[in-house]
């Protein structure tokens, strides 16, 4: 984990992203990112990466829903199946 210092940039705060971290995720100068507060933490996310992740999640949901139509639980419920899986 890399530690950085929060500084001032005009009336705002700023964080410098070390080049090794930027290179590891392919971040480029001038790229647009999103920032949000989540459970008391800061979350910095590449806009394109977030859009791609959302598309992949939506595709996975659609695939699961389509595949689930071909399977029956035969009276079992999800809780029973989870317990059975934990028992191994």
C-alpha positions as CSV (number, residue, x, y, z in Angstrom):
1,X,0.0,0.0,0.0
2,X,1.2,3.5,-0.9
3,X,0.9,6.4,1.5
4,X,0.4,9.9,0.1
5,X,-0.1,13.3,1.7
6,X,-3.2,15.4,1.1
7,X,-2.4,19.0,0.1
8,X,-4.1,22.2,-1.0
9,X,-4.8,23.2,-4.6
10,X,-6.6,26.5,-4.4
11,X,-9.7,26.1,-2.2
12,X,-9.7,22.3,-2.8
13,X,-7.7,19.4,-1.5
14,X,-5.5,17.4,-3.7
15,X,-3.8,14.0,-3.7
16,X,-0.9,13.1,-6.0
17,X,-1.1,9.6,-7.5
18,X,2.4,8.1,-7.5
19,X,3.6,7.2,-11.0
20,X,4.0,3.5,-10.1
21,X,0.4,3.3,-9.0
22,X,-0.8,5.2,-12.1
23,X,1.2,2.9,-14.4
24,X,-0.1,-0.2,-12.7
25,X,-3.7,0.7,-13.6
26,X,-3.0,2.5,-16.9
27,X,-4.0,5.9,-15.7
28,X,-3.0,8.7,-18.1
29,X,-2.5,12.4,-17.7
30,X,-5.8,14.2,-18.3
31,X,-8.0,11.1,-17.8
32,X,-11.4,11.7,-16.2
33,X,-12.0,9.8,-12.9
34,X,-14.8,9.7,-10.4
35,X,-14.4,10.3,-6.7
36,X,-16.9,9.6,-4.0
37,X,-17.2,9.1,-0.3
38,X,-18.2,5.6,0.7
39,X,-18.5,4.4,4.3
40,X,-16.1,7.1,5.5
41,X,-13.5,6.3,2.8
42,X,-12.6,8.0,-0.5
43,X,-13.2,5.9,-3.6
44,X,-11.4,7.0,-6.7
45,X,-12.5,5.2,-9.8
46,X,-11.7,5.4,-13.5
47,X,-14.9,6.4,-15.3
48,X,-14.3,3.9,-18.2
49,X,-13.5,1.1,-15.8
50,X,-16.6,1.7,-13.8
51,X,-18.8,1.7,-17.0
52,X,-17.1,-1.6,-18.1
53,X,-17.6,-3.2,-14.7
54,X,-21.3,-2.2,-14.7
55,X,-21.8,-3.7,-18.2
56,X,-20.1,-6.9,-17.2
57,X,-22.2,-7.2,-14.1
58,X,-25.4,-6.6,-16.1
59,X,-24.4,-9.2,-18.6
60,X,-23.6,-11.7,-15.8
61,X,-27.1,-11.1,-14.3
62,X,-28.8,-11.6,-17.6
63,X,-26.8,-14.9,-18.2
64,X,-27.7,-16.1,-14.7
65,X,-31.3,-15.3,-15.2
66,X,-31.4,-17.0,-18.6
67,X,-29.6,-20.1,-17.3
68,X,-31.8,-20.4,-14.1
69,X,-34.8,-21.0,-16.3
70,X,-33.4,-24.4,-17.3
71,X,-32.9,-25.6,-13.7
72,X,-35.4,-26.5,-11.0
73,X,-34.9,-26.6,-7.2
74,X,-37.4,-29.4,-6.7
75,X,-38.7,-28.0,-3.5
76,X,-35.4,-26.9,-2.0
77,X,-34.8,-23.3,-1.1
78,X,-31.6,-21.2,-1.4
79,X,-30.9,-21.4,2.3
80,X,-31.0,-25.2,2.2
81,X,-28.6,-25.2,-0.7
82,X,-26.2,-22.8,1.0
83,X,-26.1,-24.9,4.1
84,X,-25.5,-28.0,2.0
85,X,-22.6,-26.3,0.3
86,X,-21.1,-25.3,3.6
87,X,-21.1,-28.9,4.8
88,X,-19.2,-29.8,1.6
